[in-house]
Amino acid sequence: MNDNIEHVRRISAVMKNVCMAIMVVIPVSHILIWTNFEKAQSLGFYHRTSYMDGYLLTSNLVTGFFISGFLALVAFMAVRALRKFFIQTSIGDIFAVKSAEALSRFAKLLIFYTIVSIPIETLLSIAMSFNNPVGERLLAVSLQTYDVTLIFLSFVIFAISWVMKESVLIAEENAQIV
């Protein structure tokens, strides 16, 4: 049993560091993407956001930066909550209230991220095309398999976090009885 707990602690410590690295990468990549949008798009970022050459101005990029920045902020907060979960499990508090609450917060933020990402992409299509000539402006709404899969997985993680949170509460209640 102790070997399993020690293994969980080591994996959690690694994941805590991975989360920290992601927390650094999110704002840095966000800034880099919007400082050279065409290059970032050629690398696969915001591939569903279309624009017309010659009409992509600084105002489009600044607006896109702030719109997608909201989504980056939500992602940052979700990873931070996940890091808190791994901090708790790395010190051995696997079935503790703090770890269950951190996992639950991560799951809720992940659901929020997946649901909000769809209208954010629509707003991005407007922001990237509002300088286009009349008749060439774009309002794009899309729901792809990727979006549906992400929504489903976020609800699965939420259900798991809810079960874990309730299990911790039941375990604490049982510990008080014994």
DOVEX-437498 format. One record per residue: x, y, z of N, C-alpha, C, CB in turn; residue number from 0. Coordinates in Angstrom, 1 decimal. Glycine has a CB too. Layout:
% residues N
n.xx,n.yy,n.zz,ca.xx,ca.yy,ca.zz,c.xx,c.yy,c.zz,cb.xx,cb.yy,cb.zz,resi
X,Y,Z,X,Y,Z,X,Y,Z,X,Y,Z,NUM .
...
% end
This chain:
% residues 178
n.xx,n.yy,n.zz,ca.xx,ca.yy,ca.zz,c.xx,c.yy,c.zz,cb.xx,cb.yy,cb.zz,resi
0.8,-1.2,0.0,0.0,0.0,0.0,0.9,1.3,0.0,-0.9,0.0,1.2,0 .
1.9,1.3,0.8,2.8,2.4,0.9,3.5,2.7,-0.4,3.8,2.3,2.0,1 .
3.8,1.6,-1.1,4.5,1.7,-2.4,3.5,2.5,-3.4,4.9,0.4,-3.0,2 .
2.3,2.1,-3.4,1.3,2.8,-4.3,1.2,4.3,-3.9,-0.1,2.1,-4.2,3 .
1.1,4.6,-2.7,0.9,6.0,-2.2,2.2,6.7,-2.6,0.7,6.1,-0.7,4 .
3.3,6.1,-2.4,4.6,6.8,-2.8,4.7,7.0,-4.3,5.8,6.0,-2.4,5 .
4.2,6.0,-5.1,4.1,6.2,-6.5,3.2,7.3,-6.9,3.7,4.8,-7.2,6 .
2.1,7.4,-6.3,1.1,8.5,-6.6,1.8,9.8,-6.2,-0.2,8.3,-5.8,7 .
2.5,9.9,-5.1,3.1,11.1,-4.7,4.2,11.6,-5.7,3.8,10.9,-3.3,8 .
5.0,10.6,-6.2,6.0,11.0,-7.2,5.4,11.5,-8.5,6.9,9.8,-7.5,9 .
4.3,10.8,-9.0,3.6,11.2,-10.2,3.0,12.6,-10.0,2.6,10.1,-10.6,10 .
2.4,12.8,-8.9,1.8,14.1,-8.6,2.8,15.2,-8.6,1.0,14.0,-7.2,11 .
4.0,14.9,-8.0,5.0,15.9,-8.0,5.5,16.3,-9.4,6.3,15.4,-7.2,12 .
5.6,15.3,-10.3,5.9,15.6,-11.7,4.8,16.4,-12.3,6.1,14.2,-12.5,13 .
3.6,16.0,-12.1,2.4,16.7,-12.7,2.3,18.1,-12.2,1.1,15.9,-12.5,14 .
2.6,18.3,-10.9,2.6,19.7,-10.4,3.6,20.6,-11.2,3.0,19.6,-8.9,15 .
4.8,20.0,-11.5,5.8,20.8,-12.3,5.3,21.0,-13.7,7.1,20.1,-12.3,16 .
4.7,20.0,-14.3,4.1,20.1,-15.6,3.1,21.2,-15.7,3.5,18.7,-16.1,17 .
2.2,21.2,-14.7,1.2,22.3,-14.6,1.8,23.7,-14.5,0.3,22.0,-13.4,18 .
2.9,23.8,-13.7,3.6,25.0,-13.6,4.2,25.5,-14.9,4.7,24.9,-12.5,19 .
4.7,24.5,-15.7,5.3,24.9,-17.0,4.2,25.3,-17.9,6.0,23.6,-17.6,20 .
3.0,24.7,-17.9,1.9,25.1,-18.7,1.4,26.5,-18.3,0.7,24.1,-18.6,21 .
1.4,26.8,-17.0,1.0,28.1,-16.5,2.0,29.2,-17.1,1.0,28.1,-15.0,22 .
3.2,28.8,-17.3,4.1,29.8,-17.9,3.9,29.9,-19.4,5.6,29.4,-17.6,23 .
3.6,28.7,-20.1,3.5,28.7,-21.5,2.2,29.4,-22.0,3.5,27.2,-22.0,24 .
1.1,29.3,-21.2,-0.1,29.9,-21.7,0.0,31.4,-22.0,-1.2,29.7,-20.6,25 .
0.5,32.3,-21.0,0.5,33.7,-21.4,1.6,34.0,-22.4,0.8,34.5,-20.1,26 .
2.8,33.3,-22.3,3.8,33.5,-23.3,3.4,33.2,-24.7,5.1,32.7,-22.9,27 .
2.8,32.0,-24.9,2.3,31.7,-26.2,1.2,32.6,-26.7,1.8,30.2,-26.2,28 .
0.4,33.0,-25.8,-0.7,33.9,-26.2,-0.1,35.2,-26.8,-1.6,34.2,-25.0,29 .
0.9,35.7,-26.1,1.5,37.0,-26.6,2.2,36.7,-27.9,2.5,37.5,-25.5,30 .
2.9,35.6,-28.0,3.7,35.3,-29.2,2.7,35.1,-30.4,4.6,34.1,-29.0,31 .
1.6,34.4,-30.2,0.7,34.2,-31.2,0.1,35.5,-31.8,-0.5,33.3,-30.7,32 .
-0.2,36.4,-31.0,-0.9,37.6,-31.4,0.1,38.7,-31.9,-1.7,38.2,-30.4,33 .
1.4,38.5,-31.6,2.4,39.4,-32.2,2.8,39.0,-33.6,3.7,39.5,-31.3,34 .
2.6,37.8,-34.0,2.8,37.3,-35.3,1.7,36.3,-35.7,4.3,36.7,-35.5,35 .
0.5,36.9,-36.0,-0.7,36.0,-36.1,-0.6,35.2,-37.4,-1.9,36.9,-36.2,36 .
-0.1,35.7,-38.5,0.0,34.9,-39.7,0.9,33.7,-39.6,0.5,35.8,-40.9,37 .
2.0,33.9,-38.9,3.0,32.8,-38.7,2.3,31.8,-37.7,4.3,33.3,-38.1,38 .
1.7,32.2,-36.7,1.0,31.3,-35.7,-0.1,30.6,-36.4,0.5,32.1,-34.6,39 .
-0.8,31.2,-37.3,-1.9,30.5,-38.0,-1.3,29.5,-39.0,-2.8,31.5,-38.8,40 .
-0.2,29.7,-39.6,0.5,28.7,-40.4,1.0,27.5,-39.7,1.6,29.4,-41.2,41 .
1.2,27.7,-38.4,1.6,26.6,-37.5,0.4,25.9,-36.9,2.5,27.2,-36.3,42 .
-0.8,26.3,-37.2,-2.0,25.6,-36.8,-2.8,26.3,-35.7,-1.6,24.3,-36.3,43 .
-2.3,27.4,-35.2,-3.1,28.1,-34.1,-4.2,28.9,-34.8,-2.1,29.1,-33.3,44 .
-5.4,28.9,-34.2,-6.5,29.6,-34.7,-6.8,29.4,-36.2,-6.3,31.1,-34.4,45 .
-6.7,28.1,-36.5,-6.9,27.7,-37.9,-8.3,27.9,-38.4,-6.4,26.3,-38.1,46 .
-9.2,28.0,-37.5,-10.6,28.2,-37.9,-11.0,29.7,-37.9,-11.6,27.5,-36.9,47 .
-10.1,30.5,-37.6,-10.3,32.0,-37.7,-9.8,32.5,-39.1,-9.6,32.7,-36.5,48 .
-10.7,33.0,-39.9,-10.3,33.4,-41.2,-10.3,34.9,-41.2,-11.2,32.9,-42.3,49 .
-9.5,35.4,-42.1,-9.3,36.9,-42.4,-8.9,37.1,-43.8,-8.3,37.5,-41.4,50 .
-9.1,38.3,-44.3,-8.7,38.6,-45.7,-7.3,39.4,-45.6,-9.7,39.5,-46.4,51 .
-6.4,38.9,-46.5,-5.1,39.6,-46.6,-5.4,41.1,-47.0,-4.2,38.9,-47.7,52 .
-4.6,42.0,-46.4,-4.7,43.4,-46.7,-5.7,44.1,-45.8,-5.2,43.6,-48.1,53 .
-6.5,43.4,-45.1,-7.5,44.0,-44.2,-7.3,43.6,-42.7,-8.9,43.6,-44.6,54 .
-6.2,42.9,-42.5,-5.8,42.6,-41.1,-5.0,43.7,-40.5,-5.1,41.2,-41.0,55 .
-5.6,44.5,-39.7,-5.0,45.7,-39.1,-4.6,45.4,-37.6,-5.9,46.9,-39.2,56 .
-3.9,46.3,-37.0,-3.5,46.2,-35.6,-4.8,46.2,-34.7,-2.6,47.4,-35.2,57 .
-5.8,46.9,-35.1,-7.0,46.9,-34.3,-7.7,45.5,-34.3,-8.0,48.0,-34.8,58 .
-7.6,44.8,-35.4,-8.1,43.4,-35.4,-7.3,42.6,-34.5,-8.0,42.9,-36.8,59 .
-6.0,42.7,-34.5,-5.1,41.9,-33.7,-5.3,42.2,-32.2,-3.7,42.1,-34.1,60 .
-5.4,43.4,-31.9,-5.6,43.8,-30.4,-6.9,43.3,-29.9,-5.5,45.4,-30.3,61 .
-8.0,43.5,-30.7,-9.3,42.9,-30.3,-9.2,41.4,-30.2,-10.3,43.3,-31.3,62 .
-8.6,40.7,-31.1,-8.5,39.3,-31.0,-7.7,38.9,-29.8,-7.8,38.8,-32.3,63 .
-6.6,39.6,-29.5,-5.8,39.3,-28.4,-6.6,39.4,-27.1,-4.6,40.4,-28.3,64 .
-7.5,40.4,-26.9,-8.3,40.5,-25.7,-9.4,39.4,-25.7,-8.8,41.9,-25.6,65 .
-10.0,39.2,-26.8,-11.1,38.2,-26.8,-10.5,36.8,-26.5,-11.8,38.2,-28.2,66 .
-9.5,36.4,-27.2,-8.9,35.1,-26.9,-8.2,35.1,-25.5,-7.9,34.7,-28.0,67 .
-7.8,36.3,-25.1,-7.1,36.4,-23.8,-8.0,35.9,-22.6,-6.7,37.8,-23.5,68 .
-9.3,36.2,-22.8,-10.3,35.7,-21.8,-10.3,34.2,-21.7,-11.7,36.2,-22.1,69 .
-10.2,33.5,-22.8,-10.1,32.1,-22.9,-8.8,31.6,-22.3,-10.3,31.6,-24.3,70 .
-7.7,32.3,-22.6,-6.4,31.9,-22.0,-6.4,32.1,-20.5,-5.3,32.8,-22.7,71 .
-7.1,33.1,-20.0,-7.2,33.3,-18.6,-8.0,32.2,-17.9,-7.9,34.7,-18.3,72 .
-9.1,31.7,-18.5,-9.8,30.6,-18.0,-9.0,29.4,-18.0,-11.1,30.4,-18.8,73 .
-8.2,29.1,-19.1,-7.3,28.0,-19.1,-6.3,28.0,-18.1,-6.7,27.9,-20.5,74 .
-5.7,29.2,-17.9,-4.7,29.4,-16.8,-5.3,29.1,-15.4,-4.2,30.9,-16.8,75 .
-6.5,29.6,-15.2,-7.1,29.3,-13.9,-7.4,27.8,-13.7,-8.4,30.1,-13.7,76 .
-7.8,27.2,-14.8,-8.1,25.7,-14.7,-6.8,25.0,-14.4,-8.7,25.2,-16.0,77 .
-5.7,25.3,-15.0,-4.4,24.6,-14.8,-3.9,24.9,-13.4,-3.4,25.0,-15.8,78 .
-4.1,26.1,-12.9,-3.8,26.5,-11.5,-4.5,25.6,-10.5,-4.0,28.0,-11.3,79 .
-5.8,25.4,-10.8,-6.6,24.6,-9.9,-6.1,23.1,-9.9,-8.1,24.6,-10.2,80 .
-5.8,22.7,-11.1,-5.2,21.3,-11.3,-3.9,21.2,-10.6,-5.1,20.9,-12.7,81 .
-3.1,22.2,-10.6,-1.8,22.2,-9.9,-2.0,22.1,-8.4,-1.0,23.5,-10.3,82 .
-3.0,22.8,-7.9,-3.3,22.7,-6.5,-3.7,21.3,-6.1,-4.5,23.7,-6.1,83 .
-4.4,20.6,-7.0,-4.8,19.2,-6.7,-3.5,18.4,-6.6,-5.7,18.7,-7.8,84 .
-2.6,18.6,-7.6,-1.4,17.8,-7.6,-0.5,18.2,-6.4,-0.6,18.0,-8.9,85 .
-0.5,19.4,-6.0,0.3,19.8,-4.8,-0.2,19.0,-3.6,0.2,21.3,-4.5,86 .
-1.5,18.9,-3.4,-2.1,18.1,-2.3,-1.8,16.7,-2.4,-3.6,18.3,-2.2,87 .
-1.9,16.1,-3.6,-1.6,14.7,-3.7,-0.1,14.4,-3.6,-2.2,14.1,-5.0,88 .
0.7,15.3,-3.9,2.2,15.1,-3.8,2.6,15.1,-2.4,2.9,16.1,-4.6,89 .
1.9,15.7,-1.5,2.3,15.6,-0.1,1.5,14.5,0.7,2.0,17.0,0.6,90 .
0.7,13.8,-0.1,0.1,12.6,0.5,-1.4,12.8,0.9,0.8,12.2,1.7,91 .
-1.9,14.0,0.7,-3.3,14.3,1.0,-4.2,13.9,-0.2,-3.5,15.8,1.3,92 .
-4.2,12.6,-0.5,-4.9,12.1,-1.7,-6.4,12.3,-1.6,-4.6,10.7,-2.0,93 .
-7.0,11.8,-0.5,-8.4,11.9,-0.2,-8.7,12.9,0.9,-9.0,10.5,0.1,94 .
-8.3,14.1,0.6,-8.6,15.2,1.5,-9.5,16.2,0.9,-7.2,15.9,1.9,95 .
-10.2,17.0,1.7,-11.1,18.0,1.2,-10.5,19.0,0.3,-11.8,18.7,2.4,96 .
-9.3,19.4,0.6,-8.6,20.4,-0.3,-8.3,19.9,-1.6,-7.3,20.8,0.4,97 .
-7.9,18.6,-1.7,-7.6,18.0,-3.0,-8.9,17.8,-3.8,-6.8,16.7,-2.9,98 .
-9.9,17.4,-3.2,-11.2,17.2,-3.8,-11.8,18.5,-4.3,-12.2,16.5,-2.9,99 .
-11.7,19.5,-3.5,-12.2,20.8,-4.0,-11.4,21.4,-5.1,-12.1,21.8,-2.8,100 .
-10.1,21.2,-5.1,-9.2,21.6,-6.2,-9.6,20.9,-7.5,-7.7,21.5,-5.9,101 .
-9.8,19.6,-7.4,-10.2,18.9,-8.6,-11.5,19.3,-9.1,-10.2,17.3,-8.3,102 .
-12.4,19.5,-8.2,-13.8,20.0,-8.6,-13.7,21.4,-9.2,-14.7,20.1,-7.3,103 .
-12.9,22.3,-8.7,-12.7,23.6,-9.3,-12.1,23.5,-10.7,-11.8,24.5,-8.4,104 .
-11.2,22.6,-10.9,-10.6,22.3,-12.2,-11.7,21.9,-13.2,-9.5,21.3,-12.1,105 .
-12.5,20.9,-12.7,-13.5,20.4,-13.6,-14.6,21.5,-14.0,-14.3,19.2,-12.9,106 .
-14.9,22.3,-13.0,-15.9,23.4,-13.3,-15.3,24.4,-14.3,-16.3,24.1,-12.1,107 .
-14.0,24.7,-14.1,-13.4,25.6,-15.1,-13.2,25.0,-16.5,-12.0,26.1,-14.5,108 .
-13.0,23.7,-16.5,-12.9,23.0,-17.8,-14.2,23.0,-18.5,-12.4,21.6,-17.6,109 .
-15.3,22.8,-17.8,-16.6,22.9,-18.4,-16.9,24.3,-18.9,-17.7,22.5,-17.4,110 .
-16.6,25.3,-18.1,-16.7,26.7,-18.5,-15.9,27.0,-19.8,-16.4,27.6,-17.4,111 .
-14.7,26.5,-19.8,-13.8,26.7,-20.9,-14.4,26.1,-22.2,-12.4,26.1,-20.7,112 .
-14.8,24.9,-22.1,-15.3,24.2,-23.3,-16.6,24.9,-23.9,-15.6,22.7,-23.0,113 .
-17.5,25.3,-23.0,-18.7,25.9,-23.4,-18.5,27.3,-24.0,-19.7,26.0,-22.3,114 .
-17.6,28.1,-23.3,-17.3,29.5,-23.7,-16.5,29.5,-25.0,-16.7,30.2,-22.6,115 .
-15.7,28.5,-25.2,-14.8,28.5,-26.4,-15.6,28.7,-27.7,-13.9,27.3,-26.4,116 .
-16.8,28.2,-27.8,-17.6,28.2,-29.0,-18.0,29.7,-29.3,-18.8,27.3,-28.9,117 .
-18.6,30.4,-28.4,-18.9,31.8,-28.8,-17.6,32.7,-28.9,-19.8,32.4,-27.7,118 .
-16.6,32.3,-28.2,-15.3,33.1,-28.3,-14.8,33.0,-29.8,-14.2,32.5,-27.3,119 .
-14.9,31.8,-30.4,-14.5,31.6,-31.8,-15.4,32.5,-32.7,-14.5,30.2,-32.2,120 .
-16.6,32.6,-32.4,-17.5,33.4,-33.2,-17.1,34.9,-33.0,-19.0,33.2,-32.7,121 .
-16.8,35.3,-31.8,-16.4,36.7,-31.6,-15.1,37.0,-32.3,-16.2,37.0,-30.1,122 .
-14.2,36.0,-32.3,-12.9,36.1,-33.0,-13.1,36.3,-34.5,-12.0,34.9,-32.8,123 .
-14.1,35.6,-35.1,-14.4,35.7,-36.5,-14.9,37.1,-36.8,-15.4,34.7,-37.0,124 .
-15.6,37.7,-35.9,-16.1,39.1,-36.1,-14.9,40.0,-36.0,-17.2,39.4,-35.1,125 .
-14.1,39.8,-34.9,-13.0,40.7,-34.7,-12.0,40.7,-35.8,-12.3,40.4,-33.4,126 .
-11.7,39.6,-36.4,-10.7,39.5,-37.4,-11.2,39.9,-38.8,-10.2,38.1,-37.5,127 .
-12.6,40.2,-38.9,-13.1,40.6,-40.2,-13.8,41.9,-40.2,-14.0,39.5,-40.7,128 .
-13.8,42.6,-39.0,-14.6,43.9,-39.0,-14.0,45.0,-39.8,-14.7,44.3,-37.6,129 .
-12.7,44.9,-40.3,-12.2,45.9,-41.2,-12.3,45.5,-42.7,-10.7,46.1,-40.9,130 .
-12.9,44.3,-42.9,-13.1,43.9,-44.3,-14.1,44.8,-45.0,-13.6,42.4,-44.3,131 .
-14.2,44.8,-46.3,-15.2,45.6,-47.0,-16.6,45.1,-46.7,-14.9,45.6,-48.5,132 .
-17.6,45.9,-46.8,-19.0,45.5,-46.6,-19.3,44.4,-47.5,-19.9,46.7,-46.8,133 .
-19.9,43.4,-47.0,-20.2,42.2,-47.7,-19.2,41.1,-47.6,-20.4,42.5,-49.2,134 .
-18.0,41.5,-47.1,-16.9,40.5,-46.9,-16.7,40.2,-45.4,-15.6,41.0,-47.5,135 .
-17.5,40.8,-44.5,-17.3,40.6,-43.1,-17.9,39.2,-42.8,-18.0,41.6,-42.2,136 .
-17.4,38.6,-41.7,-17.6,37.2,-41.4,-18.2,37.0,-40.0,-16.4,36.4,-41.6,137 .
-19.2,36.2,-40.0,-19.7,35.7,-38.7,-19.7,34.1,-38.8,-21.2,36.3,-38.4,138 .
-18.8,33.5,-38.1,-18.7,32.0,-38.2,-19.0,31.4,-36.9,-17.2,31.7,-38.7,139 .
-19.9,30.4,-37.0,-20.2,29.6,-35.8,-20.0,28.2,-36.2,-21.7,29.9,-35.3,140 .
-19.2,27.5,-35.4,-18.9,26.1,-35.7,-18.9,25.3,-34.5,-17.6,26.0,-36.5,141 .
-19.4,24.0,-34.6,-19.4,23.1,-33.6,-18.8,21.8,-34.2,-20.8,22.8,-32.9,142 .
-17.6,21.5,-33.9,-17.0,20.3,-34.6,-16.9,19.2,-33.6,-15.6,20.7,-35.1,143 .
-16.4,18.0,-34.1,-16.3,16.8,-33.3,-15.4,17.1,-32.1,-15.8,15.6,-34.1,144 .
-14.3,17.9,-32.3,-13.4,18.2,-31.3,-14.1,18.9,-30.1,-12.3,19.2,-31.8,145 .
-15.0,19.9,-30.4,-15.7,20.6,-29.4,-16.6,19.7,-28.6,-16.5,21.7,-30.1,146 .
-17.4,18.8,-29.3,-18.3,17.9,-28.6,-17.5,17.0,-27.7,-19.1,17.1,-29.7,147 .
-16.4,16.5,-28.2,-15.6,15.5,-27.4,-15.0,16.2,-26.2,-14.4,15.0,-28.3,148 .
-14.6,17.5,-26.3,-14.0,18.2,-25.2,-15.1,18.5,-24.2,-13.4,19.5,-25.7,149 .
-16.3,18.8,-24.6,-17.4,19.1,-23.7,-17.8,17.8,-23.0,-18.7,19.6,-24.5,150 .
-17.8,16.7,-23.7,-18.1,15.4,-23.0,-17.1,15.0,-22.0,-18.2,14.3,-24.1,151 .
-15.8,15.1,-22.4,-14.7,14.8,-21.4,-14.7,15.7,-20.2,-13.4,14.9,-22.1,152 .
-15.0,17.0,-20.4,-15.1,17.9,-19.3,-16.2,17.5,-18.3,-15.2,19.3,-19.7,153 .
-17.3,17.1,-18.8,-18.4,16.6,-17.9,-18.0,15.3,-17.2,-19.7,16.4,-18.7,154 .
-17.3,14.4,-17.9,-16.8,13.2,-17.3,-15.9,13.5,-16.1,-16.1,12.3,-18.3,155 .
-14.9,14.4,-16.3,-14.0,14.8,-15.3,-14.8,15.5,-14.1,-13.0,15.8,-15.8,156 .
-15.8,16.3,-14.5,-16.6,16.9,-13.4,-17.3,15.8,-12.6,-17.7,17.8,-14.0,157 .
-17.9,14.8,-13.3,-18.6,13.7,-12.5,-17.6,13.0,-11.6,-19.2,12.7,-13.5,158 .
-16.4,12.7,-12.1,-15.4,12.0,-11.3,-15.0,12.9,-10.1,-14.1,11.7,-12.1,159 .
-14.8,14.2,-10.3,-14.5,15.1,-9.2,-15.6,15.2,-8.2,-14.2,16.5,-9.7,160 .
-16.8,15.1,-8.6,-18.0,15.1,-7.7,-18.0,13.9,-6.9,-19.3,15.3,-8.5,161 .
-17.8,12.7,-7.5,-17.7,11.4,-6.8,-16.6,11.5,-5.7,-17.5,10.2,-7.8,162 .
-15.4,12.0,-6.1,-14.3,12.1,-5.2,-14.6,13.0,-4.0,-13.0,12.6,-5.9,163 .
-15.2,14.1,-4.3,-15.6,15.1,-3.3,-16.6,14.5,-2.3,-16.2,16.4,-3.9,164 .
-17.6,13.8,-2.8,-18.5,13.2,-1.9,-17.9,12.0,-1.1,-19.7,12.6,-2.7,165 .
-17.0,11.3,-1.8,-16.3,10.2,-1.1,-15.5,10.7,0.1,-15.4,9.4,-2.0,166 .
-14.8,11.8,-0.1,-14.0,12.5,0.9,-14.9,12.9,2.1,-13.2,13.7,0.4,167 .
-16.0,13.5,1.8,-16.9,13.9,2.9,-17.5,12.7,3.6,-18.1,14.7,2.3,168 .
-17.8,11.6,2.9,-18.3,10.4,3.6,-17.2,9.8,4.5,-18.8,9.4,2.6,169 .
-16.0,9.8,3.9,-14.8,9.2,4.7,-14.6,10.0,6.0,-13.6,9.2,3.9,170 .
-14.7,11.4,5.9,-14.5,12.2,7.1,-15.6,12.0,8.1,-14.4,13.7,6.7,171 .
-16.8,11.8,7.6,-18.0,11.6,8.4,-17.8,10.2,9.2,-19.3,11.6,7.6,172 .
-17.4,9.2,8.4,-17.2,7.9,9.0,-16.0,7.9,10.0,-16.9,6.8,7.9,173 .
-15.0,8.7,9.8,-13.9,8.8,10.7,-14.3,9.4,12.0,-12.7,9.6,10.1,174 .
-15.3,10.3,12.0,-15.8,10.9,13.3,-16.6,9.9,14.1,-16.6,12.1,12.9,175 .
-17.3,9.0,13.4,-18.1,8.0,14.1,-17.3,7.0,14.8,-19.1,7.3,13.1,176 .
-16.2,6.5,14.1,-15.3,5.5,14.7,-14.5,6.1,15.7,-14.5,4.8,13.6,177 .
% end
